[in-house]
Amino acid sequence: MNKVIFSRYDAADYLKTDEQIAAYLDVALEDGDPAVIARALGAVARARNMSQLARETGMSREGLYKALSGQGNPSFATIMKVAQALGVRFQCVYAAA
C-alpha cells in the first residue's frame, strides 16, 4: 500500500481577489468566534504580504503572526489597524431574529 502524503492547507493560497477575501472574512465574522476572525485576518495578511502589513501597521511581523494566529488575543485596536491596512472595512447589518 502506498503512503499518501498531504500538503498543509493554507487559505492564504486561495485568496487571490478582493471578492474572495471579502467572502472569506464574511464567513469568519458570521461564525462570531474571535479566534476564527483573527485567524481569517491572518490568512488575508499572508495572502497580501505580511511584511508590508507590518510596515503599514507599525507592528512587528512576528507580533502580527502571533496576534493573527487564532491563538493570540489581539486587541480590537489591533484588529482595526490590520483591517485598515488591508483595505478591509467591516459593516454592521442588523439581523432580526
The first five atom37 places (N, CA, C, CB, O) and aatype in JSON, in Angstrom:
{
  "aatype": [12, 2, 11, 19, 9, 13, 15, 1, 18, 3, 0, 0, 3, 18, 10, 11, 16, 3, 6, 5, 9, 0, 0, 18, 10, 3, 19, 0, 10, 6, 3, 7, 3, 14, 0, 19, 9, 0, 1, 0, 10, 7, 0, 19, 0, 1, 0, 1, 2, 12, 15, 5, 10, 0, 1, 6, 16, 7, 12, 15, 1, 6, 7, 10, 18, 11, 0, 10, 15, 7, 5, 7, 2, 14, 15, 13, 0, 16, 9, 12, 11, 19, 0, 5, 0, 10, 7, 19, 1, 13, 5, 4, 19, 18, 0, 0, 0],
  "atom_mask": [
    [1, 1, 1, 1, 1],
    [1, 1, 1, 1, 1],
    [1, 1, 1, 1, 1],
    [1, 1, 1, 1, 1],
    [1, 1, 1, 1, 1],
    [1, 1, 1, 1, 1],
    [1, 1, 1, 1, 1],
    [1, 1, 1, 1, 1],
    [1, 1, 1, 1, 1],
    [1, 1, 1, 1, 1],
    [1, 1, 1, 1, 1],
    [1, 1, 1, 1, 1],
    [1, 1, 1, 1, 1],
    [1, 1, 1, 1, 1],
    [1, 1, 1, 1, 1],
    [1, 1, 1, 1, 1],
    [1, 1, 1, 1, 1],
    [1, 1, 1, 1, 1],
    [1, 1, 1, 1, 1],
    [1, 1, 1, 1, 1],
    [1, 1, 1, 1, 1],
    [1, 1, 1, 1, 1],
    [1, 1, 1, 1, 1],
    [1, 1, 1, 1, 1],
    [1, 1, 1, 1, 1],
    [1, 1, 1, 1, 1],
    [1, 1, 1, 1, 1],
    [1, 1, 1, 1, 1],
    [1, 1, 1, 1, 1],
    [1, 1, 1, 1, 1],
    [1, 1, 1, 1, 1],
    [1, 1, 1, 0, 1],
    [1, 1, 1, 1, 1],
    [1, 1, 1, 1, 1],
    [1, 1, 1, 1, 1],
    [1, 1, 1, 1, 1],
    [1, 1, 1, 1, 1],
    [1, 1, 1, 1, 1],
    [1, 1, 1, 1, 1],
    [1, 1, 1, 1, 1],
    [1, 1, 1, 1, 1],
    [1, 1, 1, 0, 1],
    [1, 1, 1, 1, 1],
    [1, 1, 1, 1, 1],
    [1, 1, 1, 1, 1],
    [1, 1, 1, 1, 1],
    [1, 1, 1, 1, 1],
    [1, 1, 1, 1, 1],
    [1, 1, 1, 1, 1],
    [1, 1, 1, 1, 1],
    [1, 1, 1, 1, 1],
    [1, 1, 1, 1, 1],
    [1, 1, 1, 1, 1],
    [1, 1, 1, 1, 1],
    [1, 1, 1, 1, 1],
    [1, 1, 1, 1, 1],
    [1, 1, 1, 1, 1],
    [1, 1, 1, 0, 1],
    [1, 1, 1, 1, 1],
    [1, 1, 1, 1, 1],
    [1, 1, 1, 1, 1],
    [1, 1, 1, 1, 1],
    [1, 1, 1, 0, 1],
    [1, 1, 1, 1, 1],
    [1, 1, 1, 1, 1],
    [1, 1, 1, 1, 1],
    [1, 1, 1, 1, 1],
    [1, 1, 1, 1, 1],
    [1, 1, 1, 1, 1],
    [1, 1, 1, 0, 1],
    [1, 1, 1, 1, 1],
    [1, 1, 1, 0, 1],
    [1, 1, 1, 1, 1],
    [1, 1, 1, 1, 1],
    [1, 1, 1, 1, 1],
    [1, 1, 1, 1, 1],
    [1, 1, 1, 1, 1],
    [1, 1, 1, 1, 1],
    [1, 1, 1, 1, 1],
    [1, 1, 1, 1, 1],
    [1, 1, 1, 1, 1],
    [1, 1, 1, 1, 1],
    [1, 1, 1, 1, 1],
    [1, 1, 1, 1, 1],
    [1, 1, 1, 1, 1],
    [1, 1, 1, 1, 1],
    [1, 1, 1, 0, 1],
    [1, 1, 1, 1, 1],
    [1, 1, 1, 1, 1],
    [1, 1, 1, 1, 1],
    [1, 1, 1, 1, 1],
    [1, 1, 1, 1, 1],
    [1, 1, 1, 1, 1],
    [1, 1, 1, 1, 1],
    [1, 1, 1, 1, 1],
    [1, 1, 1, 1, 1],
    [1, 1, 1, 1, 1]
  ],
  "atom_positions": [
    [[0.84, -1.18, 0.0], [0.0, 0.0, 0.0], [0.88, 1.24, 0.0], [-0.96, 0.0, 1.22], [1.82, 1.34, 0.79]],
    [[0.58, 2.17, -0.87], [1.35, 3.41, -0.96], [0.93, 4.38, 0.13], [1.18, 4.06, -2.34], [-0.25, 4.52, 0.45]],
    [[1.92, 5.04, 0.67], [1.66, 6.04, 1.69], [1.25, 7.35, 1.0], [2.91, 6.25, 2.6], [1.94, 7.82, 0.09]],
    [[0.13, 7.94, 1.44], [-0.36, 9.19, 0.87], [0.15, 10.33, 1.74], [-1.93, 9.2, 0.78], [0.03, 10.3, 2.96]],
    [[0.72, 11.32, 1.09], [1.24, 12.48, 1.8], [0.42, 13.7, 1.37], [2.76, 12.7, 1.5], [0.27, 14.0, 0.19]],
    [[-0.1, 14.39, 2.35], [-0.89, 15.58, 2.09], [-0.07, 16.82, 2.43], [-2.2, 15.56, 2.9], [0.71, 16.82, 3.39]],
    [[-0.25, 17.86, 1.65], [0.4, 19.11, 1.99], [-0.51, 19.87, 2.94], [0.72, 19.95, 0.71], [-1.72, 19.63, 2.99]],
    [[0.07, 20.78, 3.67], [-0.68, 21.56, 4.64], [-1.57, 22.58, 3.91], [0.27, 22.28, 5.63], [-1.11, 23.27, 3.01]],
    [[-2.83, 22.66, 4.3], [-3.77, 23.6, 3.69], [-3.58, 24.99, 4.3], [-5.25, 23.13, 3.88], [-3.49, 25.13, 5.52]],
    [[-3.51, 26.0, 3.46], [-3.43, 27.37, 3.92], [-4.4, 28.19, 3.07], [-1.97, 27.94, 3.84], [-4.21, 28.33, 1.86]],
    [[-5.42, 28.74, 3.71], [-6.42, 29.53, 2.99], [-5.78, 30.68, 2.22], [-7.46, 30.08, 3.96], [-6.3, 31.09, 1.18]],
    [[-4.64, 31.2, 2.71], [-3.97, 32.32, 2.04], [-3.61, 31.98, 0.59], [-2.7, 32.7, 2.82], [-3.54, 32.88, -0.25]],
    [[-3.39, 30.71, 0.31], [-3.04, 30.3, -1.07], [-4.21, 30.48, -2.03], [-2.59, 28.84, -1.08], [-4.0, 30.49, -3.25]],
    [[-5.42, 30.62, -1.51], [-6.61, 30.68, -2.36], [-7.3, 32.04, -2.34], [-7.58, 29.63, -1.93], [-8.33, 32.22, -2.99]],
    [[-6.76, 32.97, -1.61], [-7.36, 34.31, -1.52], [-6.67, 35.23, -2.52], [-7.25, 34.89, -0.06], [-5.72, 35.94, -2.18]],
    [[-7.15, 35.21, -3.73], [-6.49, 35.95, -4.82], [-7.16, 37.28, -5.14], [-6.47, 35.1, -6.06], [-6.48, 38.23, -5.55]],
    [[-8.46, 37.36, -4.97], [-9.17, 38.58, -5.38], [-9.82, 39.26, -4.16], [-10.25, 38.25, -6.44], [-10.0, 38.64, -3.11]],
    [[-10.16, 40.52, -4.32], [-10.86, 41.24, -3.26], [-12.19, 40.58, -2.92], [-11.08, 42.71, -3.66], [-12.59, 40.55, -1.76]],
    [[-12.87, 40.05, -3.93], [-14.15, 39.4, -3.7], [-13.98, 38.12, -2.88], [-14.83, 39.07, -5.04], [-14.79, 37.84, -1.99]],
    [[-12.94, 37.35, -3.16], [-12.68, 36.14, -2.39], [-12.35, 36.48, -0.94], [-11.53, 35.33, -3.03], [-12.8, 35.81, -0.02]],
    [[-11.56, 37.52, -0.76], [-11.18, 37.95, 0.59], [-12.42, 38.41, 1.36], [-10.14, 39.09, 0.52], [-12.59, 38.04, 2.52]],
    [[-13.27, 39.2, 0.73], [-14.49, 39.69, 1.39], [-15.39, 38.53, 1.78], [-15.25, 40.67, 0.47], [-15.93, 38.52, 2.89]],
    [[-15.57, 37.57, 0.89], [-16.42, 36.42, 1.19], [-15.84, 35.6, 2.34], [-16.59, 35.53, -0.05], [-16.58, 35.14, 3.22]],
    [[-14.54, 35.42, 2.35], [-13.86, 34.65, 3.39], [-14.03, 35.33, 4.75], [-12.35, 34.49, 3.06], [-14.34, 34.67, 5.75]],
    [[-13.83, 36.64, 4.79], [-13.99, 37.38, 6.05], [-15.45, 37.41, 6.5], [-13.46, 38.8, 5.89], [-15.72, 37.36, 7.7]],
    [[-16.39, 37.5, 5.56], [-17.82, 37.46, 5.92], [-18.17, 36.17, 6.65], [-18.69, 37.6, 4.65], [-18.87, 36.19, 7.66]],
    [[-17.67, 35.06, 6.14], [-17.95, 33.77, 6.77], [-17.32, 33.71, 8.16], [-17.42, 32.61, 5.89], [-17.94, 33.2, 9.1]],
    [[-16.11, 34.22, 8.29], [-15.45, 34.23, 9.61], [-16.22, 35.09, 10.6], [-14.0, 34.74, 9.48], [-16.38, 34.71, 11.76]],
    [[-16.7, 36.24, 10.15], [-17.48, 37.12, 11.03], [-18.81, 36.5, 11.42], [-17.71, 38.46, 10.35], [-19.27, 36.68, 12.54]],
    [[-19.42, 35.77, 10.5], [-20.68, 35.09, 10.81], [-20.49, 34.05, 11.91], [-21.26, 34.44, 9.56], [-21.38, 33.83, 12.72]],
    [[-19.33, 33.42, 11.93], [-19.04, 32.42, 12.96], [-19.07, 33.06, 14.34], [-17.67, 31.76, 12.71], [-19.58, 32.47, 15.3]],
    [[-18.53, 34.27, 14.44], [-18.57, 35.01, 15.69], [-17.47, 34.69, 16.68], [0.0, 0.0, 0.0], [-17.35, 35.38, 17.7]],
    [[-16.69, 33.68, 16.43], [-15.6, 33.3, 17.35], [-14.42, 34.23, 17.09], [-15.19, 31.8, 17.16], [-13.9, 34.26, 15.97]],
    [[-13.97, 34.98, 18.09], [-12.84, 35.9, 17.9], [-11.58, 35.22, 17.35], [-12.5, 36.57, 19.2], [-10.85, 35.82, 16.56]],
    [[-11.33, 33.98, 17.74], [-10.16, 33.26, 17.24], [-10.29, 32.97, 15.75], [-9.97, 31.94, 18.01], [-9.31, 33.04, 15.01]],
    [[-11.5, 32.66, 15.3], [-11.74, 32.39, 13.88], [-11.53, 33.68, 13.08], [-13.18, 31.83, 13.65], [-10.94, 33.66, 12.0]],
    [[-12.02, 34.78, 13.6], [-11.88, 36.07, 12.92], [-10.41, 36.47, 12.84], [-12.69, 37.17, 13.65], [-9.94, 36.92, 11.79]],
    [[-9.67, 36.32, 13.93], [-8.25, 36.65, 13.93], [-7.49, 35.76, 12.95], [-7.66, 36.5, 15.33], [-6.63, 36.24, 12.21]],
    [[-7.81, 34.46, 12.94], [-7.15, 33.53, 12.01], [-7.45, 33.9, 10.56], [-7.59, 32.09, 12.29], [-6.57, 33.82, 9.7]],
    [[-8.7, 34.31, 10.29], [-9.08, 34.7, 8.94], [-8.32, 35.96, 8.51], [-10.6, 34.94, 8.85], [-7.84, 36.04, 7.37]],
    [[-8.2, 36.93, 9.4], [-7.41, 38.13, 9.08], [-5.94, 37.75, 8.85], [-7.52, 39.18, 10.22], [-5.27, 38.34, 8.0]],
    [[-5.46, 36.77, 9.6], [-4.09, 36.3, 9.4], [-3.9, 35.69, 8.02], [0.0, 0.0, 0.0], [-2.87, 35.91, 7.38]],
    [[-4.88, 34.92, 7.56], [-4.8, 34.33, 6.23], [-4.8, 35.42, 5.16], [-5.98, 33.36, 6.0], [-4.04, 35.34, 4.19]],
    [[-5.64, 36.43, 5.34], [-5.67, 37.54, 4.39], [-4.34, 38.27, 4.41], [-6.83, 38.5, 4.71], [-3.82, 38.65, 3.36]],
    [[-3.79, 38.48, 5.59], [-2.5, 39.17, 5.71], [-1.39, 38.38, 5.0], [-2.14, 39.37, 7.2], [-0.54, 38.97, 4.33]],
    [[-1.4, 37.05, 5.16], [-0.38, 36.23, 4.47], [-0.58, 36.27, 2.97], [-0.43, 34.77, 4.97], [0.39, 36.26, 2.21]],
    [[-1.84, 36.32, 2.53], [-2.13, 36.37, 1.09], [-1.68, 37.69, 0.49], [-3.62, 36.17, 0.84], [-1.26, 37.74, -0.67]],
    [[-1.77, 38.75, 1.26], [-1.43, 40.09, 0.76], [0.04, 40.43, 0.9], [-2.24, 41.12, 1.49], [0.6, 41.0, -0.03]],
    [[0.68, 40.13, 1.98], [2.1, 40.4, 2.21], [2.29, 40.84, 3.66], [2.65, 41.48, 1.22], [2.11, 42.01, 4.0]],
    [[2.64, 39.9, 4.48], [2.76, 40.15, 5.91], [3.82, 41.21, 6.21], [3.11, 38.85, 6.64], [3.63, 42.03, 7.11]],
    [[4.91, 41.21, 5.48], [5.98, 42.2, 5.73], [5.49, 43.62, 5.46], [7.2, 41.89, 4.86], [5.76, 44.53, 6.24]],
    [[4.79, 43.79, 4.36], [4.24, 45.11, 4.03], [3.22, 45.53, 5.09], [3.58, 45.09, 2.63], [3.18, 46.69, 5.49]],
    [[2.4, 44.6, 5.52], [1.4, 44.89, 6.54], [2.08, 45.33, 7.84], [0.51, 43.66, 6.79], [1.61, 46.25, 8.51]],
    [[3.16, 44.68, 8.19], [3.89, 45.04, 9.41], [4.38, 46.49, 9.31], [5.08, 44.08, 9.64], [4.29, 47.25, 10.28]],
    [[4.9, 46.86, 8.16], [5.36, 48.24, 7.98], [4.21, 49.22, 8.08], [6.06, 48.4, 6.62], [4.34, 50.27, 8.71]],
    [[3.08, 48.9, 7.47], [1.94, 49.81, 7.46], [1.27, 49.96, 8.82], [0.92, 49.34, 6.45], [0.73, 51.02, 9.13]],
    [[1.32, 48.92, 9.63], [0.68, 48.98, 10.94], [1.64, 49.42, 12.04], [0.11, 47.62, 11.3], [1.21, 49.78, 13.14]],
    [[2.94, 49.4, 11.75], [3.92, 49.73, 12.76], [4.13, 48.62, 13.78], [0.0, 0.0, 0.0], [4.67, 48.85, 14.86]],
    [[3.71, 47.43, 13.43], [3.88, 46.27, 14.3], [4.96, 45.36, 13.71], [2.54, 45.49, 14.46], [5.29, 45.45, 12.53]],
    [[5.5, 44.5, 14.56], [6.5, 43.55, 14.05], [5.78, 42.42, 13.3], [7.38, 42.98, 15.21], [4.63, 42.1, 13.59]],
    [[6.48, 41.83, 12.36], [5.92, 40.69, 11.64], [5.58, 39.56, 12.6], [6.89, 40.19, 10.57], [4.53, 38.93, 12.5]],
    [[6.5, 39.31, 13.52], [6.29, 38.23, 14.49], [5.07, 38.52, 15.37], [7.55, 38.04, 15.37], [4.29, 37.62, 15.68]],
    [[4.92, 39.79, 15.76], [3.77, 40.17, 16.57], [2.46, 39.97, 15.81], [0.0, 0.0, 0.0], [1.46, 39.54, 16.39]],
    [[2.48, 40.3, 14.52], [1.29, 40.1, 13.7], [0.97, 38.62, 13.55], [1.47, 40.73, 12.32], [-0.19, 38.21, 13.69]],
    [[1.99, 37.8, 13.28], [1.76, 36.36, 13.16], [1.13, 35.81, 14.43], [3.08, 35.62, 12.86], [0.19, 35.02, 14.37]],
    [[1.64, 36.23, 15.57], [1.12, 35.74, 16.85], [-0.31, 36.23, 17.08], [2.03, 36.2, 18.0], [-1.19, 35.44, 17.42]],
    [[-0.53, 37.52, 16.88], [-1.86, 38.09, 17.13], [-2.91, 37.5, 16.21], [-1.82, 39.6, 16.95], [-4.06, 37.31, 16.62]],
    [[-2.53, 37.2, 14.97], [-3.49, 36.73, 13.97], [-3.46, 35.22, 13.77], [-3.24, 37.41, 12.66], [-3.95, 34.72, 12.76]],
    [[-2.89, 34.51, 14.72], [-2.78, 33.06, 14.6], [-4.06, 32.33, 15.0], [-1.63, 32.56, 15.44], [-4.24, 31.16, 14.67]],
    [[-4.93, 33.02, 15.71], [-6.1, 32.35, 16.25], [-5.84, 31.9, 17.68], [0.0, 0.0, 0.0], [-6.77, 31.56, 18.41]],
    [[-4.58, 31.9, 18.08], [-4.22, 31.54, 19.45], [-3.78, 32.76, 20.23], [-3.1, 30.48, 19.45], [-3.67, 32.73, 21.46]],
    [[-3.52, 33.85, 19.51], [-3.21, 35.11, 20.17], [-4.51, 35.73, 20.66], [0.0, 0.0, 0.0], [-5.59, 35.19, 20.44]],
    [[-4.4, 36.86, 21.31], [-5.58, 37.56, 21.78], [-5.42, 39.04, 21.43], [-5.78, 37.36, 23.33], [-5.17, 39.88, 22.3]],
    [[-5.57, 39.36, 20.12], [-5.34, 40.75, 19.72], [-6.41, 41.68, 20.26], [-5.28, 40.86, 18.2], [-7.57, 41.3, 20.41]],
    [[-6.0, 42.91, 20.54], [-6.97, 43.91, 20.97], [-7.82, 44.3, 19.76], [-6.26, 45.16, 21.59], [-7.45, 44.06, 18.61]],
    [[-8.95, 44.91, 20.05], [-9.8, 45.39, 18.97], [-9.06, 46.45, 18.16], [-11.13, 45.96, 19.53], [-9.23, 46.54, 16.94]],
    [[-8.25, 47.25, 18.83], [-7.46, 48.27, 18.13], [-6.52, 47.62, 17.12], [-6.65, 49.12, 19.15], [-6.34, 48.14, 16.02]],
    [[-5.92, 46.49, 17.49], [-5.03, 45.79, 16.56], [-5.81, 45.26, 15.37], [-4.31, 44.63, 17.27], [-5.38, 45.39, 14.23]],
    [[-6.98, 44.67, 15.64], [-7.82, 44.16, 14.56], [-8.18, 45.28, 13.58], [-9.11, 43.51, 15.13], [-8.11, 45.1, 12.37]],
    [[-8.56, 46.43, 14.12], [-8.95, 47.55, 13.26], [-7.76, 48.11, 12.49], [-9.59, 48.65, 14.1], [-7.9, 48.49, 11.33]],
    [[-6.6, 48.16, 13.13], [-5.4, 48.65, 12.46], [-5.02, 47.73, 11.29], [-4.23, 48.74, 13.47], [-4.66, 48.2, 10.22]],
    [[-5.12, 46.43, 11.52], [-4.82, 45.45, 10.47], [-5.85, 45.55, 9.34], [-4.8, 44.01, 11.05], [-5.48, 45.57, 8.17]],
    [[-7.12, 45.62, 9.71], [-8.17, 45.72, 8.69], [-7.98, 46.97, 7.83], [-9.56, 45.75, 9.35], [-8.1, 46.91, 6.6]],
    [[-7.68, 48.09, 8.46], [-7.48, 49.33, 7.71], [-6.29, 49.21, 6.77], [-7.28, 50.5, 8.68], [-6.37, 49.64, 5.62]],
    [[-5.19, 48.64, 7.25], [-4.01, 48.49, 6.4], [-4.27, 47.54, 5.23], [-2.83, 47.98, 7.24], [-3.67, 47.68, 4.17]],
    [[-5.16, 46.57, 5.44], [-5.5, 45.63, 4.36], [-6.54, 46.2, 3.41], [-6.01, 44.33, 4.96], [-6.81, 45.62, 2.36]],
    [[-7.13, 47.34, 3.77], [-8.17, 47.93, 2.94], [-9.53, 47.28, 3.17], [0.0, 0.0, 0.0], [-10.4, 47.33, 2.31]],
    [[-9.69, 46.66, 4.34], [-10.94, 45.98, 4.69], [-11.77, 46.89, 5.57], [-10.66, 44.63, 5.4], [-11.26, 47.52, 6.5]],
    [[-13.04, 46.97, 5.29], [-13.97, 47.74, 6.12], [-15.05, 46.79, 6.61], [-14.59, 48.96, 5.33], [-15.68, 46.08, 5.82]],
    [[-15.27, 46.79, 7.92], [-16.33, 45.97, 8.48], [-17.63, 46.76, 8.41], [-16.01, 45.56, 9.95], [-17.63, 47.97, 8.61]],
    [[-18.72, 46.07, 8.13], [-20.01, 46.73, 8.02], [-21.0, 45.96, 8.88], [-20.48, 46.8, 6.54], [-21.05, 44.73, 8.83]],
    [[-21.78, 46.67, 9.65], [-22.77, 46.05, 10.51], [-24.11, 45.98, 9.79], [-22.91, 46.81, 11.84], [-24.54, 46.93, 9.13]],
    [[-24.76, 44.85, 9.93], [-26.1, 44.66, 9.37], [-26.95, 44.08, 10.48], [-26.08, 43.73, 8.1], [-26.59, 43.08, 11.09]],
    [[-28.08, 44.7, 10.73], [-28.97, 44.22, 11.76], [-29.64, 42.94, 11.28], [-30.03, 45.29, 12.14], [-30.26, 42.91, 10.21]],
    [[-29.51, 41.88, 12.06], [-30.09, 40.6, 11.7], [-31.21, 40.3, 12.69], [-29.01, 39.47, 11.71], [-30.97, 39.82, 13.8]],
    [[-32.44, 40.58, 12.28], [-33.6, 40.34, 13.13], [-33.74, 38.84, 13.36], [-34.9, 40.93, 12.5], [-33.59, 38.04, 12.44]],
    [[-34.03, 38.48, 14.59], [-34.16, 37.06, 14.95], [-35.44, 36.47, 14.48], [-34.05, 36.88, 16.44], [-35.7, 35.28, 14.7]]
  ]
}
